[in-house]
Every structure is written in structure tokens, then in C-alpha cells.
């Protein structure tokens, strides 16, 4: 998978897994910066109790998320059950 898509995979993972407190809403994630192998994302939930927080994702965590995404896509293509969700950045 081309590197230009890696951030989108991480962003999608964060939007699906990160929550503030017990809020059930999916937050919006955007990349703030990338320094020394760490990508910092800002997550924002616009629910009743709007909240904003940051999440750092290291290069190894990003690589694990991208690999899990590729494995799931290949499994779906072959019609077999996909592996469990990636938890490296969770």
C-alpha cells in the first residue's frame, strides 16, 4: 500500500476506536504534526459534551494498523473471515 494512504488508515482506525469517556459518538480525527516517528492526531467529538483531545501514534503502531488493514482487505477478497481488529494503537 502506498505510504500516502497510511495516515488515512490510522485516522479511520482512531475514529472507529477512540472515545472520550462513555460517549458513543465517533470523533473526527485529523493529523496535527509528524515529528521523530510520531504522528499526533487531534480528535474532536461534537456531541452533547463536546470534547477535543490528542492521540500519538508511533511508527510501529502505524505499521501494525496498516498491516491489519491489508490483511482484512485480503481476507475479504478471498471470502474468508477477517482477522480481529488491530489494537496496536488502541
N, C-alpha and C positions, 0 to 999 in steps of 0.2 A: 504494500500500500504506500503510495507516495506520501512523503513527510508532510506535505501541505494539508493533508486530511487528519493528521494526528490530533491537532487541537480540537477539531470538531468532534472526534470520538470521545475525548476527555470531557469536553463541555456537555455532550449528551449524557454521558455517564453521571456527571455531577448533578445535572438537572433531574435525573431519574432517582438518584440515591440520597442526595443531601436534603436535609430539612432543618428548620430551626424549631427547637422544642418539639412539640407534638403536632405541629402544623402539617396537614395532609397535602397542601399545595406544592406543586413543583416550582422551584425557584428558577429565575432566569440567570444564567451564568455567562460571564464574559471575561476574557483574558485581560489582566491588567499589565503584567510585565513578565519577562523571561530573563532571569539572571542566574548565572552559575548553576545551570542544570535544574533549576526550579521554576516552574510556571505558576504564577499566582493568579487565581481567579477570584472575581467578586461575584457573590451570589446575592440575589435580591428576591424577596418574596413580597408581593404586594397584597397579601391577604389582610384580614381584619387588623392584625397586629403586624404591620409592615416591618420587615427586618432586612438588614444588609450585613453580610459577613464575608470573610475571605477564606480561601482554601488553597494551600500549597500542594502542588503535585510534582514529585521528583521525576527525573528521567527514568529510573527503573519502574516506578509506578505507571508512568505514561506508557512505557513499552509493554507492560503486563496488560494494561487496558486495551491497547491496540491489538495485541496478540489474541486476547479473549474475543474481541470484536471479529477478527478474521476467522478464528476457529468457529464461532457461532454462525458466521455467514457461510462458511464451507459446509458445516453440518446441515444447515437449512437447504443448501443447494443439493446436497446428497440425500436429503429426505430423512436424515436421522436426527434423534433428539440432540438439541444443542447442549454444550456443557453449561454448568451452573454460572451464575453471574460473577463477574470479576469483583474481587474485594480488595485488590491491592491498594487502591487509592481511597478506600472507604474508611 
